[in-house]
Amino acid sequence: MNFAVGDISYGYAFLDNSKLKLAPFAGFGLTEFSGQNRDNKENGLRMVDYNIIFGVNVDYKLRTKIKPFSYMPEKVETSIRARLYVTKANFSTDMNGYTVNLTIGLCGFGNMIRLK
């Protein structure tokens, strides 16, 4: 069995200091639940639902580096991101509800610096 969640979301950093970034977000998501029949791999189960997703990203910054002498000067941050989010899955009347998800990953973020 497979369970997948994908989304397009928008967030705003309420806290952004040298070690921590906290950003709530909301957006539109896709939830998919699928599996394969043991006897016939072509006729597997696949259910998809489009829904709203919301949650919070917490980034613990490991390293911040400024690259001033490259073609376009930039600020690069490397962090560990914890993402806690909720989404609704409504596949049928007997199979629906909310999922609470937690992901942890390595995050990289780059931002061009404007020189005046």
C-alpha positions in Angstrom: 0.0 0.0 0.0 1.2 3.5 -0.7 0.0 6.8 0.7 1.2 10.1 -0.9 0.5 13.8 -0.1 1.5 16.6 -2.5 0.7 20.3 -2.2 1.1 23.8 -3.3 1.1 26.2 -0.3 2.0 29.6 0.9 3.5 30.5 4.2 4.8 33.5 6.1 7.7 33.5 8.5 6.5 34.9 11.8 9.9 34.2 13.5 13.2 34.3 11.6 16.3 34.7 13.6 19.9 33.3 13.4 18.9 29.8 14.5 15.1 29.3 14.0 12.4 30.0 11.4 8.7 29.5 12.2 6.3 29.7 9.3 2.6 28.7 9.3 1.3 27.8 5.8 -1.9 26.8 3.9 -2.7 25.6 0.4 -4.2 23.1 -1.9 -3.2 19.4 -1.7 -3.5 16.1 -3.4 -3.9 12.9 -1.3 -3.5 9.5 -3.0 -4.0 6.0 -1.6 -3.0 3.1 -3.8 -2.1 -0.5 -3.7 -1.6 -3.4 -6.1 -3.5 -6.6 -6.4 -1.2 -9.6 -5.8 -2.7 -11.6 -8.6 -3.1 -8.9 -11.3 -0.6 -6.0 -11.0 -2.4 -4.0 -13.7 -5.7 -3.7 -11.8 -4.5 -2.1 -8.6 -6.5 0.1 -6.3 -6.0 3.9 -6.7 -8.0 6.6 -5.0 -7.2 10.4 -5.3 -8.7 13.3 -3.4 -8.0 17.1 -3.8 -8.2 19.0 -0.6 -7.0 21.9 1.6 -3.8 21.5 3.6 -2.5 23.6 6.5 0.3 23.4 9.1 3.6 24.9 10.3 7.2 24.6 9.2 10.0 24.9 11.8 13.5 25.3 10.5 16.5 24.8 12.7 19.3 26.6 10.8 22.6 24.7 10.7 24.6 27.1 8.5 24.1 30.5 6.9 26.6 31.6 4.3 26.9 34.7 2.2 28.5 34.3 -1.2 29.5 37.9 -2.0 31.9 37.3 -4.9 29.8 35.1 -7.2 28.1 36.4 -10.3 24.9 37.2 -8.3 25.7 37.6 -4.6 23.5 35.4 -2.5 22.6 34.2 1.0 22.4 30.4 1.4 20.9 28.7 4.4 21.0 25.0 5.3 18.6 23.8 7.9 16.7 20.8 9.3 13.0 21.2 8.7 10.2 19.8 10.7 6.8 20.1 9.0 3.6 19.4 10.9 0.5 19.5 8.8 -3.2 18.4 8.6 -5.1 17.4 5.5 -8.5 15.8 4.8 -8.9 12.7 2.8 -12.4 12.0 1.4 -12.2 8.9 -0.8 -15.7 7.6 -0.1 -18.5 7.7 2.5 -16.8 4.8 4.4 -13.2 6.0 3.9 -12.7 9.6 4.9 -11.2 11.7 7.7 -8.2 13.8 8.6 -4.5 12.9 8.5 -2.0 14.5 10.8 1.5 14.3 9.3 5.0 15.0 10.4 8.0 15.1 8.1 11.6 15.8 8.9 14.1 16.7 6.3 17.2 18.6 5.2 16.3 22.0 3.6 18.4 24.4 1.5 17.3 27.9 0.7 19.0 30.6 -1.4 18.2 34.3 -1.8 19.8 36.8 -4.1 21.2 39.8 -2.5 20.6 43.2 -4.1 23.6 45.6 -3.9 23.0 49.3 -4.2 
